C-alpha cells in the first residue's frame, strides 16, 4: 500500500508540475493510439526475459499544453493506456493486463508539430499479475516509464516506436522490472 501511495503522490506532483507550462493558446487535440509489440529480454533494465510475450494496447492522449522554447516545439500530453500481454511459459498460457496514467513530454526539433519527434513519459501503472514468465514482481502498483521516437505526417497521422518499462523503482525489494517495445499508430482528432 505504501508503494501505491508513493506512486500516486509522484504522479499528482508530476501533473501539477506539468500544469505550470499550460498556455492559453494551446489547441485542443487528442490522440487515439493503437499499439502492437513484444516483450524484451534482460539486455536493458529488467533482470529476466519475457521476449516470447506478445503485446497489444490502446491509448488515449490529450494535449493540454504546448510552447516554443529553445530549439523546437514542446508539448505536454496526459495519457491513459491499457496493454494486454500474453505468452506461453512452460506450457501454461499467461496473461498480463497493464493500466497506466502518466504525463508525457513530446519534443519536435522544428517550431511546427510536424516531422520527427522524441517523447518521454513517467507515471503510475497497475499490473494485474505479479508473476509473468520468469519475472516475479513484488507489487501490482508500479511506476511506468517510456521513451519513444516517431514521425508526424502533415495529415496528423503519427507513427512511433516506444520502449516501456515498469518497476517499483526500489520502493520495495527486489525490483526485477518489466519491459516491452511497441510500434504505435496515433490517430489524431
Buried (B, 14 or more C-beta within 10 A) or exposed (E): EEBBEBBEEBBEEBBEEBEEBEEEEBEEBEBEBBBEBBBBEBEEBBBBBBBBBBBBBEBBBEBBBBEEEEEBBBBBBBBBBBBBBBBEBEEEEBEBEBBBBBBBBBBBEEEEBBEEBBBBBBBBBBBEBEEBBBBEBBBBBBBBBBEBEBEBEEEBEBEBBBBBBBBBBEBBEEBBBBBBBBBBBBEBE
